[in-house]
Amino acid sequence: MGGACMTNTVAIIGANAAGLTTAMELRRLGYDGRVMLFDAEMEPLYNRPAVSKEMLSGEFSDPSDTPLVRADILEKMHLELEFGNRVLGIGTAGRLDLSGGRQVGAEVMVVATGGLARWPAQVPRLQGIHTLRTSRDAMALREALLPGARVVVMGGGVIGCEVASSAVRRGCDTTIVDIAALPMLRSIGEGAGRVMATVIEEAGVKLRLGEGIASVLGPSRISGVVLMSGETLPCDVLVIGVGMVPNAKLANDAGAENDNGILIDAHCRTSLPGVLAVGDVTRRRSTVEGLGDRSETILNAQIQAREAASTILGLELPKAQPSGFWSDQFDINIQAVGKVDRTVSHWLKPFNGQEGVLLQFSENKLCGAVGFNSGRAIARIRRLLSVGDRRPPEELLRDPKLNG
Ligand SMILES: Cc1cc2nc3c(=O)[nH]c(=O)nc-3n(C[C@H](O)[C@H](O)[C@H](O)COP(=O)(O)OP(=O)(O)OC[C@H]3O[C@@H](n4cnc5c(N)ncnc54)[C@H](O)[C@@H]3O)c2cc1C
């Protein structure tokens, strides 16, 4: 990889945001060789963010309501898609082992196997306990979110709060338990976290912050959780929302370097020759500041997919762009861009119960923002971040173009 493209066959393992975008980007850049895509799920080409939003609320009844790409566009891509086919092993000589003893060969492999919902050690596998990663998980949980059900959500991160939003809307008696002092602290920072704590409580969800779940009561079906303070919360449904673990077994077994994610360089190359990795399964190596963080967002999956396609074709990497994510919960569209954690924040537009924009600064320089129902403002801030705007907070906050 590097220089003119000599690759005839690319095999991509995992056909969701990162894998499919890699394939489509290869075609967009003019690659006309074979592109094979394998996915373990029977119906992989759906928007995963809908799992904790529209699929859980019931707005979408199944994954076909939210396709990743339109069928007519997909058809024109001439991709070789195999669903319900788990890749069992990869060899560095370009060999993929499939179920039924079948093998296929490819000059370049892209591992896009995503993540698995994290299951904490203190939680036994009882009936009534759910995690949320796939459309099937959403449908199973939706059936359990009956009016009056006592639902405890373990973890007040983005997905935990989205679950609570759907649960309370479906008439469940809903409690979020999180060890952190504010909801979604890691993703939206302190100022925005305080706003969301108020929004969540006003919607009728009980927040138990600075508190953890020590153990779970059974015997075969969950009947309650015991908090670290010793208090027992009776519950019918426990939803575990404590993040994901990279689904890195395939790459690990093949000998790829891994440190809480398959390690990739700026070109999405793993330590194995001819094997790239993209999306939630990866963690970026960084020569300047040590290891980079893992990023589990659609935007990150898409950015890395574009980088991987350029690498395969021997092209220059696309221009770097700020990270970001969105979430829909409690009738609020939250959008975050850039760095928001451990920064100094100033309201560009104070939250008025509906809208608001919080700017984040690091060393007196704009480094990120969180918007509530403020997509246009966030798009403008994204542009400023892309060009590295260096104005101090006072000046930026007075900018009429930003304020308008
Ligand atoms: C419930 C939920 C809500 C989310 N909401 C948002 C949101 O609002 N905004 C946002 O930016 N991000 C959101 N995310 C994160 C976002 O969905 C992920 O960052 C994104 O899906 C990552 O894409 P990926 O392709 O790397 O991994 P995945 O989407 O996990 O896809 C990996 C695919 O690989 C397949 N696979 C795994 N192992 C094998 C194998 N051995 N053989 C074949 N196939 C295999 C899996 O079946 C899967 O389809 C959400 C995530 C979840 C779980």
The ligand as an SDF file (V2000), in Angstrom:
LIG
                    3D

 53 58  0  0  0  0  0  0  0  0999 V2000
  -27.0830    1.8610   20.4290 C   0  0  0  0  0  0  0  0  0  0  0  0
  -26.0690    2.7420   19.7730 C   0  0  0  0  0  0  0  0  0  0  0  0
  -26.3770    4.0700   19.4630 C   0  0  0  0  0  0  0  0  0  0  0  0
  -25.4330    4.9010   18.8630 C   0  0  0  0  0  0  0  0  0  0  0  0
  -25.7590    6.1920   18.5690 N   0  0  0  0  0  0  0  0  0  0  0  0
  -24.8440    6.9940   17.9750 C   0  0  0  0  0  0  0  0  0  0  0  0
  -25.1630    8.3440   17.6370 C   0  0  0  0  0  0  0  0  0  0  0  0
  -26.2600    8.8310   17.8970 O   0  0  0  0  0  0  0  0  0  0  0  0
  -24.2160    9.0980   17.0170 N   0  0  0  0  0  0  0  0  0  0  0  0
  -22.9780    8.5950   16.7230 C   0  0  0  0  0  0  0  0  0  0  0  0
  -22.1390    9.3140   16.1600 O   0  0  0  0  0  0  0  0  0  0  0  0
  -22.6470    7.3130   17.0230 N   0  0  0  0  0  0  0  0  0  0  0  0
  -23.5500    6.5140   17.6360 C   0  0  0  0  0  0  0  0  0  0  0  0
  -23.2230    5.2140   17.9480 N   0  0  0  0  0  0  0  0  0  0  0  0
  -21.8890    4.7150   17.6100 C   0  0  0  0  0  0  0  0  0  0  0  0
  -21.8510    4.2360   16.1630 C   0  0  0  0  0  0  0  0  0  0  0  0
  -22.9810    3.4580   15.8740 O   0  0  0  0  0  0  0  0  0  0  0  0
  -20.5780    3.4450   15.9440 C   0  0  0  0  0  0  0  0  0  0  0  0
  -19.4860    4.3070   16.1940 O   0  0  0  0  0  0  0  0  0  0  0  0
  -20.4950    2.8980   14.5240 C   0  0  0  0  0  0  0  0  0  0  0  0
  -21.5600    2.0130   14.2710 O   0  0  0  0  0  0  0  0  0  0  0  0
  -19.1680    2.1760   14.3270 C   0  0  0  0  0  0  0  0  0  0  0  0
  -19.1740    1.5500   13.0930 O   0  0  0  0  0  0  0  0  0  0  0  0
  -18.2770    0.2530   12.8370 P   0  0  0  0  0  0  0  0  0  0  0  0
  -18.5800   -0.1350   11.4400 O   0  0  0  0  0  0  0  0  0  0  0  0
  -16.8900    0.5100   13.2710 O   0  0  0  0  0  0  0  0  0  0  0  0
  -18.8150   -0.8480   13.8680 O   0  0  0  0  0  0  0  0  0  0  0  0
  -20.2210   -1.5760   13.9700 P   0  0  0  0  0  0  0  0  0  0  0  0
  -21.3200   -0.6300   13.6710 O   0  0  0  0  0  0  0  0  0  0  0  0
  -20.2250   -2.2560   15.2950 O   0  0  0  0  0  0  0  0  0  0  0  0
  -20.1930   -2.6860   12.8290 O   0  0  0  0  0  0  0  0  0  0  0  0
  -19.3210   -3.7810   12.8960 C   0  0  0  0  0  0  0  0  0  0  0  0
  -19.8970   -4.9060   12.0620 C   0  0  0  0  0  0  0  0  0  0  0  0
  -18.9300   -5.9540   12.0180 O   0  0  0  0  0  0  0  0  0  0  0  0
  -19.6070   -7.1930   12.0260 C   0  0  0  0  0  0  0  0  0  0  0  0
  -18.6780   -8.2410   12.4680 N   0  0  0  0  0  0  0  0  0  0  0  0
  -18.0530   -8.3370   13.6530 C   0  0  0  0  0  0  0  0  0  0  0  0
  -17.2550   -9.4240   13.6800 N   0  0  0  0  0  0  0  0  0  0  0  0
  -17.3810  -10.0280   12.4740 C   0  0  0  0  0  0  0  0  0  0  0  0
  -16.8010  -11.1970   11.8810 C   0  0  0  0  0  0  0  0  0  0  0  0
  -15.9180  -11.9600   12.5230 N   0  0  0  0  0  0  0  0  0  0  0  0
  -17.1720  -11.5220   10.6240 N   0  0  0  0  0  0  0  0  0  0  0  0
  -18.0610  -10.7580    9.9380 C   0  0  0  0  0  0  0  0  0  0  0  0
  -18.6250   -9.6470   10.4590 N   0  0  0  0  0  0  0  0  0  0  0  0
  -18.2880   -9.2850   11.7040 C   0  0  0  0  0  0  0  0  0  0  0  0
  -20.7600   -6.9530   12.9840 C   0  0  0  0  0  0  0  0  0  0  0  0
  -21.8040   -7.8720   12.7530 O   0  0  0  0  0  0  0  0  0  0  0  0
  -21.1590   -5.5150   12.6500 C   0  0  0  0  0  0  0  0  0  0  0  0
  -22.2050   -5.4460   11.7090 O   0  0  0  0  0  0  0  0  0  0  0  0
  -24.1510    4.3750   18.5590 C   0  0  0  0  0  0  0  0  0  0  0  0
  -23.8290    3.0480   18.8800 C   0  0  0  0  0  0  0  0  0  0  0  0
  -24.7770    2.2330   19.4700 C   0  0  0  0  0  0  0  0  0  0  0  0
  -24.4290    0.8040   19.8180 C   0  0  0  0  0  0  0  0  0  0  0  0
  1  2  1  0
  2  3  1  0
  2 52  2  0
  3  4  2  0
  4  5  1  0
  4 50  1  0
  5  6  2  0
  6  7  1  0
  6 13  1  0
  7  8  2  0
  7  9  1  0
  9 10  1  0
 10 11  2  0
 10 12  1  0
 12 13  2  0
 13 14  1  0
 14 15  1  0
 14 50  1  0
 15 16  1  0
 16 17  1  0
 16 18  1  0
 18 19  1  0
 18 20  1  0
 20 21  1  0
 20 22  1  0
 22 23  1  0
 23 24  1  0
 24 25  2  0
 24 26  1  0
 24 27  1  0
 27 28  1  0
 28 29  2  0
 28 30  1  0
 28 31  1  0
 31 32  1  0
 32 33  1  0
 33 34  1  0
 33 48  1  0
 34 35  1  0
 35 36  1  0
 35 46  1  0
 36 37  1  0
 36 45  1  0
 37 38  2  0
 38 39  1  0
 39 40  1  0
 39 45  2  0
 40 41  1  0
 40 42  2  0
 42 43  1  0
 43 44  2  0
 44 45  1  0
 46 47  1  0
 46 48  1  0
 48 49  1  0
 50 51  2  0
 51 52  1  0
 52 53  1  0
M  END
$$$$
